[in-house]
Amino acid sequence: MIKKIISLPTNDSKIYRQILAFLNFMLELTPQEREVLAELVRLNHEYEALPAEKRAKFILSTDMRKETRELLDIEEKQFNGVVARLKKKTFLGKPIMNSQNIIHNELLFKPDKEGYRIEINLVNKKNASNKKVVSIKPKAEKEEPVEEAVKIKIPS
């Protein structure tokens, strides 16, 4: 397997946007949805001392919404629409934001002082499909009686 490491320059204000942009092939978010979600993830870490439900309420409180909108230069109606769309979208089969506005746990990535490392292994399907798959079916607890048996003769 050939390995290629790509190091990208970043900072605290744009790293969340960069990670979400990279993951967007699975998220399928618009650029504006990524910006809003990135800011919500950043705020989630900034206020991580609060319990998850209180943190979610606080991050989307009126004052924090206003701060976020001003930072991202988005109108109130537009911001609320983006948050509503994020609640309808899913990641790995679960909502990006649940009904209590808690962000999907797998999207709460937290970079350290050195940054954040993502490793993706692209496995060649040609090689992977050559492996033999054996399936084992469990036995039925009680077999139903067959009313009429049918004999099949196979010509040799």
N, C-alpha and C positions, 0 to 999 in steps of 0.2 A: 504494500500500500504506500502510495506517495503521500508525504505530508507537506503541507504548505502553511506557514504561519504568517498571518497578515496583522501587523500592529497599526492601529489607527489612533491618531492624536485625538484627545478629548478633554473635557473639563467637567466640573460638577454640574454646570447648567445644561450641557447638551448630551451627556452620556445616556440618560434615560431615553431620549429621542433616538439616539443612534441604535440602542439595543432593540427598541420597538420597531425601528425601520428594518433592522436585520430580521426580526421575527415576523415581519409583516406577511411573508408568504403563507403563514398559518393563521394570522389574525385577520387579514384582509380589511385593514382600517384605512380610512382616508387620512391624508396628511394632518388635517385639523383634529381628527379623532386621536391620532397618535400624539399630537402635541398636548392635548388635554389629558390623555391618559398618562403621559410621561410626567406631567406636572402633578397629577394626583398620586402617582407612585412616589415621586420625590417628597411630597408633603406627608405621605404615609410614613416614610422613614424618618422624616424630621420630627414627627410627633409620635414615634413608636412607643414612648413611655405610657401612652394612654391605652386602655384595653381596646381591642379591635372595633367593637361596635361604637364606643364613644369616639374613637378616632375617626371612623367613617362619618359619623354625624358632624363632628367638628370640621373636618376637611371640606364638607359640602354645606357648611353653615352659611348663612347670608353674607357675613363679613369675609369669610375665606373665599367664597365664590366671587365676590367683588374683587378681592386681591388677585385671584387667579385670572379673572377676565381682563383686568387691567394689565397684568403681566403679559398675557398672550394677545392682548388687543382684540378681544372678541366681545360682541354685544351680548347682553344678558339673554335674550331670546335664543340666539344662536348657541350660546354656551349650554343652556338648558336642553336644547335639542340634541347636542352632541352627547351629553351625559345620558339622555334617554336612549339614544342609539347604542351607546356602549353597554347599557343594561340588556339590550336585546341580542347583542352579539356574544358568541361563545369562543372559548379557547380550551382545547382538549376536552370537549364535551360538556363544559360547565360555563355558566355566564361569566363574562369578563368582570361584571359588577353584579352582585346579587341584590335581592330586594332591600337589604339593609345597607346598601352602597359599599359593601366590603369587596375589595378588589381580589380577584382570583389569586390564590396563593402562589401559583407558578409565575405570575407576573410581578411579584414583589421581589425582584432581583435587587441585590444591594451590593454595589461596587465597594471595594475597599480603597485604601490609599493608592494602590498600584493600578486600580482600574477594575475591569471585569473581563473574564475570559470565557469565551463560548467555544465549545469544541463540537464539531459536527462530523460524523463519519458517514460518507456516502459510500454505500456498499453496492458493488456491481451486482445487479440482479442475476446476470448470467451465471455467475459463480454460486450465488445463493440458491438458485432454483435447482441446481444439480444435486442438492442434498435430498435424501429420501425421507419422506414424511410418513410416519406410521401413526395411524389413529387407532385408539383402543376404545371400543364401545362398551359401556358398562352393561352387565347382564340385567335383564328385566327381573324385578323381584318375583313376579308371578306371571307365568306365561298363560295367555288366553288360549283355551282349547279351540282348535280349528274344526269347524263343523264338517267340512268336506275336504278330504285330501285329494290332491291332483297329482297324478303321476306323469312325469315328462320323460320321454325316451329321447336320448340324444344319439343320432346315428354315428357310427364309428367311421 
